Amino acid sequence: MRFIEEVVVDEFLPTVRSMLAEDLRDRGFTQSEVADALGISQSAVSKYAAGDVARHERIVGDERVRDLVERVGEGLASGDLTPVAALVEIEVLIRQLEEGDLLADLHEAAMPALADADVEFSVHDPDSGLRERERVLTSVRRGLRTLTNASGFAGLIPNVGANVAECLADAATVDDVAAVPGRLVDVKGRAMVPGEPEFGVSEHVATVLLAAREAGADVRGAVNLRYDPGTVEALAADHPTVEFDAERPTREAVADAVAAADRPAGSETLVAYQTGAVGVEPIVYVLAPTAAEAARIVRELL
């Protein structure tokens, strides 16, 4: 008797780890860095590098596995993926391949009697909430890197600070929005990031994003900027733009402004701004399908 989990442990994981170790080494990682990234010993990395660990050819030849290795290797090397996010991506593919697919075929080869049995191998939901949350956090990190690496971005940060945010697909509250805790600030001409992105740490930018979605805007990512008429004019050339009243409650004002706006059908971006009020700094919000896309739009202003 052999369980499908044994196929995963004995054949899939050694093959994928070997492929990932090779990918990371090709990207310039040391053996120690590869070991840390994959959560394995340096001696195991050495065995992978020396070809002492057998690879299963069907697994190596599967395009989805090769795509996974490249995507995870690139994400770990760039910092877009944490080890947890990488693990989630690998787990998701494993569950997909268990569903009457490659791993199910290998299991049947190890247990021929299964070929004649009506057996379901689906044990996990590939579209898990954990996977979506990790992808949102990855997008926010990518957006942050886009902006903090851009010369001149610090000059666009408002006095109250900037943030980069993205929400889950079914977001209802600020707890469903990932952003930077404490906001980005301008320190001697450089944008300083106070911490890693988290869910539930943005109040104001998250509120604007959720309000725009409630009013029908198909957006999930946001970046806020210092208000300037020239900035709004430049953004309006390529993106629908709406003004909302800073003297009203933010969620209500944004939702009403977006609902009343004449936006092109299918538009995936939106610029919302307010010109200030007593005690309220004027701000521009760039909204897009993802945080990374919103950051790209902002970078084009520089």
Salt bridges, closest charged atoms under 4 A:
ASP10 OD2 - ARG2 NH2 3.14
GLU11 OE2 - ARG2 NH1 3.18
GLU11 OE1 - HIS56 NE2 3.45
GLU22 OE1 - ARG55 NH2 3.06
ASP23 OD1 - ARG27 NE 2.62
ASP62 OD2 - ARG64 NH2 2.77
ASP80 OD2 - ARG142 NE 3.21
ASP80 OD1 - ARG145 NH1 2.27
GLU89 OE1 - ARG71 NH2 3.14
GLU89 OE1 - ARG131 NH2 3.40
GLU89 OE2 - ARG135 NE 3.37
GLU91 OE1 - ARG95 NH2 2.84
GLU98 OE2 - ARG95 NH1 3.22
ASP101 OD2 - ARG64 NH1 2.77
ASP105 OD2 - ARG58 NH2 3.63
GLU132 OE2 - ARG220 NH2 3.03
GLU196 OE1 - ARG141 NE 2.98
GLU214 OE2 - ARG251 NH2 2.36
GLU252 OE2 - ARG248 NH2 2.69
ASP256 OD2 - ARG248 NH2 2.59
GLU293 OE2 - ARG296 NH2 2.50
GLU300 OE2 - ARG296 NH1 2.23
